Amino acid sequence: MTKTATRVWDPAEHLESDADMAAYLEAAFEEADPALIAVALGDIARAKGMSQIARETGLGRESLYKTLSADGNPEFATILKVVQALGLKLHATPLVA
């Protein structure tokens, strides 16, 4: 029996356009899980280039990796800086009952 080689799936490798990134983040928001949202922002930042995002936000690259992980707990100000640096914006819509 031959072994099949596999590798870990990395969402950042599949986020090719701004529309892809916005849709990915929107899907994370729909889950209403803060850790998932932080990870999604981290995936998008890696797709755009974490060093570039670090420069634009004024935050350290290593700090961003840690903050935008499942174990991170970013402050809302950090989220806003990262979202802006990613060229995205947050918006609110009413819940449909």
N, C-alpha and C positions, 0 to 999 in steps of 0.2 A: 504494500500500500504506500503510495507516495504522499508526502506531506504537502499541504497547500500553504504557501507563504502568505501571511496576512500582515497588515500593519494597522495601527490605531487610526481611526477616522478623525480627521481634523477639519472642523467646519470652516476655519479660516482659509483653507485652500479652495473653498467653493464659493466664497463671497467675492464675486468678481466686479460687481457694479454697485453704485450707490443704491439702486433700487433693491438689489439683493440684500444689502446691509440693512436698509430700512425695514424690509419685510421680516428679516430675521429678528431684529430688535422688537418689532411690533408683536411677533409671535411670542417672544419672551414676556412682554408686558401682559399679554392675554393670560398667561399662566399665573400671574400675580405672585411670583416667588422671587423675593429680592436676590437670593443667591443665583438663580438662573439668569436674572437680568444682568447682574454683575459679570457673570461668565460670558453672556452674549456680548456685552460691551468689550470684554477682553478679547473675544474671538474677532470682533470687528476691528479693534485696535491693532491686533496682530496682522490682520489682512491688509490694513492700510499702512502698517509699519509702526511698531511700538515706539521706536526712537523718535519718529516724526511727531507722534501724538504727545510724547513726553516733552519735546521742545515747545510745542504749541500750548500745552497746558501749564508749563513751568513746573511740572512734577517729575520726580525721578523715574527712570525707566523701570528699575527694579521694584520701586514702590508701586508703580502701576500694575506690574505683573502680579504682585502680591494682593493688591487691593481688588483687582478685577478677576479674582479667582473665586471658586466656590466657598473658600474659607475666609475670603475678604469681607470687610464690612465698611464699604466706602461711605463717606459723608456725602450728603446730597450736593454740596458745593462741588465735590470732586466729580460726581456724576454729571452735573451741568457742564463743567469744564471739558470733560471727555466727550460728551455728546456734541458740544459746539465744535471741538477740534475735529471730530469725525465728519463734520459737515451735515449733521442731522439736527432735527429739532423735536422737542417734545410737544405734544398737544393733548388736550383733554376732550373727550366726547361724553355725552350723557349715557348712562347705562340704559339699555333698552329692556324694559320689563316684559 
